[in-house]
Amino acid sequence: MEKGSNNVSEVVVKQGQATLVPPAEETEKGLYFLSNLDQNIAVIVRTIYCFKSEERGNEDAAQVVKDALSKVLVHYYPLAGRLTISPEMKLIVDCTGEGAVFVEAEAECELRNLGDITKPDPITLGKLVYDIPNAENILQIPPLVAQVTKFKCGGFVLGLCMNHCMFDGIGAMEFVNAWGEIARGNQLKVPPFMDRSILKARNPPKPEFPHHEFAEIEDVSNSAELYKEEMLYRSFCFDQEKLQQLRRTAMEGGDLEKCTSFEALSAFVWRARSQALDLSPDQQTKLLFAVDGRSRFDPPVPERYFGNAIVLTNSLCKAGDLAANPASYGVKLVQEAVRMVSDGYMRSAVDYFEATRARPSLAATLLITTWSRLSFHTTDFGWGEPVLSGPVALPEKEVILFLSHGKERKTINVLLGLPAPAMEKFEKLLQI
């Protein structure tokens, strides 16, 4: 972490003993199928939600959150199980019902001592989520681990450690909001749709599209050397004015009919990052980003689908072409990648994994994860909406996160990590 990013020395957290929270009622047992869209994304995601109410202290926060967890697990029972490997050598959930891991903790400071949580800070924010001791792989980490940390100011933080193979951002948001609904004494209006076999591979598999998201790219720029430098993590704010300016710049050439904020920002960040890393002009570079397939599948995925319904799409070009051409060049590549995602493409991606077991390669790649459309900020356990929420860290050095920001959620915070020399260049390139 860069120096002075947060008041690390002021944040002392004492964690209690980890306990198991099983579902409040008997649930289904046995093996629970995970689709190929789940298999490809088995990484741990750690997030925090900070709550502080003027009307209500934090004395009963841990108990309220814990009791609601046992009730919500009746509906989301695979989260109380454990990951294992199926006879087909794929991830599957053994629904044992043993429970999610829960930890109570106390911080010897106030919430404000956390500093700026709008940027990833695994050192400070990492104290607010519980890591399973001595876990060597994801099979040894339960699908859901929760920690409630009380602060001296009367606020508290819910820190979650969840495996992405259990759900995508929309599914995770629906789960946490359902958990909050129950904590406030309400019933779930719509239960989760549990059957993931609707996204099963065809038999035999029929991949019908090229899937460059899995393509290995040779690092002709030797950027691996640069990544030996100290990593810096920064957050860059793009308000509505800046986003409009990016769209105007992209439209200047007259060869684009329209351009969204996401398309303009993705192309802009891809180009700036490639230049900051000093990629060779003939270096192939890849942009990956997830597209929500819920409405793009035919028929559409049912409401409250519990699982991953996102598909990675991609753009490929030479770094030199990205730098030399006008902004519209990169935007067009992003637009083509979005258009490519149809029911046929997504089912082809599912079948491609079935046939090859390939995983997306991140060599010379930028992977953009968009949380700006997710309403994590609406989660309410009875203390009102979070005063702050966000990720603890970025999962990989190639990942950039788009987060919505501000009261109207129309500003986008771009979170990323780069080697120190590249970060200096990146900051200059962002002076738009």
C-alpha positions in Angstrom: 0.0 0.0 0.0 1.2 3.5 -0.6 2.3 5.4 2.5 -0.3 7.5 4.3 -3.3 5.8 2.6 -5.0 5.2 5.9 -4.4 5.4 9.7 -3.3 1.8 9.9 -1.7 2.2 13.4 -5.0 3.5 14.9 -7.1 0.5 13.9 -6.8 -2.3 16.4 -9.5 -5.1 16.1 -9.9 -7.9 18.6 -11.7 -10.9 17.0 -13.7 -13.3 19.1 -14.0 -17.1 18.6 -15.4 -18.2 15.2 -18.7 -20.0 15.5 -21.0 -21.8 13.0 -24.4 -20.5 12.2 -26.6 -23.3 10.7 -30.0 -22.6 9.0 -32.8 -22.0 11.5 -34.8 -25.0 10.1 -34.0 -28.3 8.4 -32.9 -27.8 4.8 -32.1 -30.0 1.8 -29.0 -32.1 2.1 -26.8 -33.6 -0.7 -24.9 -32.3 -3.6 -25.8 -29.0 -5.2 -24.9 -28.4 -8.9 -22.8 -25.4 -9.9 -23.0 -24.3 -13.6 -20.0 -23.7 -15.8 -20.6 -20.0 -15.3 -20.0 -20.6 -11.6 -16.9 -22.8 -12.2 -15.0 -20.0 -14.0 -15.2 -17.5 -11.2 -14.3 -19.3 -8.0 -12.5 -16.5 -6.3 -13.0 -15.0 -2.8 -14.6 -11.6 -2.7 -14.3 -9.6 0.5 -16.6 -6.6 1.1 -17.5 -4.4 4.1 -20.7 -2.5 5.0 -20.3 0.3 7.6 -23.4 1.2 9.7 -24.0 4.0 12.1 -27.4 5.2 13.4 -28.2 8.3 15.5 -31.2 6.5 17.0 -29.7 3.0 17.7 -26.4 1.9 19.2 -24.5 -1.2 18.3 -25.1 -3.3 21.5 -27.3 -5.9 19.8 -25.8 -5.6 16.3 -24.0 -8.9 16.2 -27.0 -10.8 17.7 -29.5 -9.3 15.2 -27.2 -10.0 12.2 -26.5 -13.5 13.5 -30.1 -14.5 14.1 -31.2 -13.1 10.7 -28.3 -15.1 9.1 -29.7 -18.4 10.4 -33.1 -17.5 9.0 -31.9 -16.4 5.6 -29.8 -19.6 5.3 -33.1 -21.6 5.2 -33.7 -20.0 1.8 -30.0 -19.9 0.7 -29.1 -23.3 2.2 -26.1 -24.1 -0.1 -24.2 -21.2 1.7 -24.4 -23.4 4.8 -22.6 -26.2 3.0 -19.1 -26.8 1.9 -17.4 -26.8 -1.5 -16.0 -30.0 -2.8 -15.0 -31.7 -6.1 -17.5 -33.7 -8.1 -16.7 -37.0 -9.9 -16.5 -34.9 -13.1 -13.7 -32.9 -11.4 -15.8 -29.8 -11.0 -16.7 -27.6 -8.1 -19.9 -28.7 -6.4 -21.6 -27.8 -3.0 -22.1 -30.5 -0.4 -25.1 -29.2 1.4 -24.2 -30.4 4.9 -26.1 -27.7 6.7 -23.2 -27.2 9.1 -23.5 -23.4 8.7 -21.8 -20.2 7.8 -18.8 -19.0 9.8 -19.6 -16.0 12.1 -17.2 -13.9 14.2 -17.9 -11.0 16.6 -15.1 -8.4 17.0 -14.5 -5.1 18.6 -12.4 -2.2 17.3 -10.6 0.1 19.8 -11.4 3.2 17.7 -14.2 5.0 15.9 -15.5 4.3 12.4 -13.9 7.5 11.2 -10.4 6.1 12.0 -10.8 3.7 9.1 -9.8 6.7 6.9 -10.6 6.6 3.2 -12.3 3.3 2.4 -13.0 4.4 -1.2 -9.8 2.7 -2.2 -8.8 -1.0 -1.6 -6.8 -1.3 1.6 -6.2 -5.0 2.4 -4.1 -4.0 5.5 -6.7 -1.9 7.4 -9.9 -3.1 5.9 -8.7 -6.7 6.0 -9.0 -6.6 9.8 -12.8 -6.3 9.4 -13.2 -9.7 7.6 -12.4 -13.0 9.1 -9.9 -15.2 7.2 -10.0 -18.9 7.9 -6.7 -19.8 9.6 -4.3 -22.0 7.5 -6.7 -22.4 4.6 -4.6 -23.5 1.6 -7.3 -23.5 -1.1 -10.9 -22.5 -1.7 -12.2 -25.9 -0.6 -11.0 -25.1 2.9 -12.9 -21.8 3.0 -16.7 -22.0 3.7 -18.8 -20.3 1.0 -19.8 -17.6 3.5 -17.8 -16.0 6.3 -19.2 -13.0 8.3 -17.7 -10.7 10.9 -19.5 -8.0 12.8 -17.1 -5.5 14.3 -18.4 -3.0 16.9 -16.8 0.5 17.0 -16.5 2.8 20.0 -18.7 5.5 18.3 -21.7 3.1 18.3 -21.3 2.1 14.7 -20.4 -1.3 13.4 -19.1 -3.0 10.2 -20.3 -6.2 8.6 -17.4 -7.8 6.8 -18.2 -10.6 4.3 -15.9 -13.1 2.7 -17.9 -14.9 0.0 -17.0 -17.2 -2.9 -17.9 -15.7 -6.2 -18.9 -19.2 -7.5 -21.9 -19.0 -5.2 -23.3 -15.9 -7.0 -22.5 -12.9 -9.2 -22.8 -9.3 -8.0 -26.6 -9.1 -8.6 -27.2 -12.4 -6.8 -24.9 -11.4 -3.9 -26.8 -8.0 -3.6 -30.1 -9.9 -3.5 -28.8 -12.2 -0.8 -27.4 -9.5 1.5 -30.6 -7.4 1.0 -32.7 -10.5 1.8 -30.6 -11.0 5.0 -31.3 -7.3 5.9 -35.0 -7.7 5.2 -35.2 -10.6 7.7 -33.1 -8.7 10.3 -35.8 -5.9 10.1 -38.5 -8.5 10.9 -39.9 -8.9 7.3 -40.6 -12.0 5.2 -38.9 -12.5 1.9 -41.2 -11.3 -0.9 -39.6 -13.5 -3.6 -37.5 -16.5 -2.6 -34.3 -17.3 -4.6 -34.6 -19.5 -7.7 -32.3 -22.4 -6.8 -32.1 -24.6 -10.0 -28.8 -23.9 -11.7 -29.2 -26.8 -14.2 -31.1 -24.3 -16.5 -27.6 -23.2 -17.5 -26.2 -26.7 -17.9 -23.9 -27.4 -20.9 -25.5 -29.0 -24.0 -24.7 -32.7 -24.5 -22.6 -33.0 -26.5 -21.1 -29.5 -26.1 -21.4 -27.2 -29.2 -19.1 -24.2 -28.9 -20.1 -22.1 -31.9 -18.1 -18.9 -31.3 -14.4 -18.1 -30.9 -13.7 -17.4 -27.2 -10.8 -15.1 -27.1 -11.4 -14.5 -23.4 -9.4 -17.7 -22.9 -6.6 -16.8 -25.3 -3.1 -16.7 -23.9 -1.2 -13.6 -24.9 2.6 -13.5 -25.1 4.1 -10.7 -22.9 6.4 -9.1 -25.5 6.5 -6.0 -23.4 8.1 -7.8 -20.5 5.6 -6.0 -18.2 6.2 -8.8 -15.6 9.4 -7.0 -14.6 7.5 -3.8 -13.9 5.2 -5.7 -11.5 8.2 -6.4 -9.3 7.9 -2.7 -8.2 5.9 -1.6 -5.2 2.1 -1.7 -6.0 0.1 1.5 -5.4 -3.7 1.5 -5.0 -5.7 4.5 -6.0 -9.3 5.6 -6.5 -10.2 8.1 -9.3 -13.5 9.9 -9.3 -15.4 10.5 -12.6 -18.3 12.8 -12.0 -21.1 13.4 -14.5 -19.2 16.2 -16.1 -16.1 14.1 -16.7 -18.2 11.2 -18.0 -20.0 13.5 -20.4 -16.6 14.9 -21.6 -15.4 11.3 -22.2 -18.5 10.6 -24.3 -18.2 13.9 -26.2 -14.5 13.0 -27.0 -15.5 9.6 -28.2 -18.3 11.0 -30.5 -16.0 13.7 -32.0 -15.0 11.7 -35.1 -18.6 11.3 -36.1 -18.3 7.5 -36.7 -20.3 6.6 -33.5 -24.0 6.8 -33.3 -24.1 6.7 -29.5 -21.9 6.0 -26.6 -22.7 5.1 -23.0 -20.7 6.2 -19.9 -19.5 2.6 -19.4 -18.3 2.3 -23.0 -16.4 5.6 -22.9 -14.9 5.0 -19.5 -13.9 1.4 -20.2 -12.1 2.4 -23.5 -10.5 5.4 -21.8 -9.1 3.4 -18.8 -8.0 0.5 -21.1 -6.0 2.9 -23.3 -4.5 4.9 -20.3 -3.5 1.8 -18.4 -1.8 0.3 -21.6 0.2 3.5 -22.0 1.0 3.7 -18.3 2.5 0.2 -18.4 4.5 1.2 -21.5 3.2 -1.7 -23.5 5.1 -2.3 -26.8 3.1 -1.0 -29.8 2.9 -4.6 -31.2 1.8 -6.0 -27.8 -1.6 -7.7 -28.1 -3.8 -6.5 -25.3 -7.1 -7.8 -24.1 -10.1 -6.2 -22.4 -12.4 -8.5 -20.4 -15.6 -7.4 -18.7 -18.7 -9.2 -17.5 -22.1 -8.8 -19.2 -25.3 -9.7 -17.2 -26.9 -12.4 -19.2 -30.2 -12.5 -17.2 -32.3 -10.8 -19.9 -30.1 -12.0 -22.8 -30.7 -15.7 -22.3 -33.7 -17.1 -24.2 -35.8 -17.7 -22.2 -34.6 -15.1 -19.7 -33.1 -16.4 -16.4 -35.9 -16.4 -13.7 -36.1 -13.6 -11.2 -33.9 -14.0 -8.1 -31.7 -16.6 -9.8 -29.2 -17.8 -7.2 -26.0 -18.2 -9.1 -23.7 -16.6 -11.7 -25.6 -15.4 -14.8 -22.8 -13.2 -16.1 -20.6 -14.0 -19.1 -17.1 -12.6 -19.8 -16.9 -10.9 -23.2 -13.7 -9.5 -24.7 -11.9 -7.1 -27.0 -8.5 -7.7 -28.5 -6.2 -5.2 -30.3 -2.6 -4.0 -30.4 -1.5 -1.5 -27.7 -0.1 0.7 -30.5 -3.5 0.8 -32.3 -5.3 1.7 -29.1 -2.9 4.6 -28.4 -2.6 5.9 -32.0 -6.3 6.0 -32.9 -9.0 8.4 -31.6 -11.1 7.5 -28.5 -13.8 6.2 -30.8 -11.6 3.3 -31.8 -11.6 1.8 -28.3 -15.2 2.5 -27.7 -16.2 0.6 -30.9 -14.2 -2.4 -29.7 -16.1 -2.2 -26.4 -19.5 -1.9 -28.2 -18.7 -4.9 -30.4 -17.9 -6.9 -27.3 -21.2 -6.0 -25.7 -23.2 -6.8 -28.9 -21.5 -10.2 -29.2 -23.3 -11.4 -26.1 -26.4 -13.2 -27.2 -28.1 -16.4 -26.0 -26.1 -18.3 -28.6 -22.8 -16.8 -27.5 -23.4 -17.4 -23.8 -24.4 -21.1 -24.3 -21.3 -21.4 -26.5 -19.2 -20.1 -23.6 -20.8 -22.7 -21.3 -20.1 -25.4 -23.8 -16.5 -24.2 -24.4 -15.7 -24.7 -20.8 -17.3 -28.1 -20.8 -15.2 -29.2 -23.7 -11.9 -27.6 -22.7 -12.0 -26.7 -19.0 -10.1 -23.6 -20.0 -10.0 -20.5 -17.7 -9.7 -16.9 -18.8 -6.1 -15.9 -19.2 -5.1 -12.6 -17.7 -1.8 -12.1 -19.5 -1.6 -8.6 -21.0 -5.2 -8.2 -20.0 -7.4 -5.7 -18.2 -10.5 -7.1 -16.5 -13.1 -4.5 -15.6 -15.6 -5.4 -12.9 -18.6 -3.1 -12.7 -20.3 -2.7 -9.4 -21.7 0.7 -10.3 -25.1 -0.7 -11.2 -25.4 -2.8 -8.0 -27.4 -1.4 -5.1 -25.2 -2.6 -2.2 -25.8 0.8 -0.6 -29.5 -0.1 0.0 -28.7 -2.9 2.5 -30.5 -2.2 5.8 -30.3 -4.5 8.9 -32.3 -2.0 11.0 -29.6 0.7 11.3 -30.4 2.4 8.1 -28.5 2.1 4.8 -24.6 1.8 5.1 -22.8 5.1 5.5 -20.0 3.4 3.4 -19.6 0.1 1.6 -17.0 -1.4 -0.7 -14.4 -4.0 -1.4 -11.5 -4.8 0.9 -9.1 -5.4 -1.9 -8.9 -6.1 -5.6 -8.7 -9.9 -6.4 -6.0 -9.7 -9.1 -3.5 -7.0 -10.3 -5.3 -7.0 -13.7 -8.6 -6.1 -12.2 -10.1 -2.6 -12.2 -13.3 -1.9 -10.3 -16.0 0.6 -11.2 -18.1 1.7 -8.2 -21.0 4.1 -8.0 -20.4 7.1 -5.7 -22.3 10.0 -4.3 -25.9 10.4 -3.2 -27.4 10.0 -6.7 -25.0 7.2 -7.6 -24.2 8.8 -10.9 -20.5 9.4 -10.2 -18.1 6.5 -10.8 -15.1 5.7 -8.7 -12.4 3.8 -10.6 -10.3 1.6 -8.2 -7.1 0.1 -9.4 -3.6 -1.0 -8.5 -0.5 -0.4 -10.6 3.3 -0.6 -10.0 4.5 2.8 -8.7 6.1 4.1 -11.9 3.0 3.2 -14.0 0.7 4.7 -11.4 2.5 8.1 -11.8 2.0 8.0 -15.6 -1.6 6.8 -15.2 -2.5 9.8 -13.0 -1.1 12.2 -15.6 -3.0 10.5 -18.4 -6.2 11.0 -16.4 -5.9 14.8 -16.4 -8.8 15.3 -18.8 
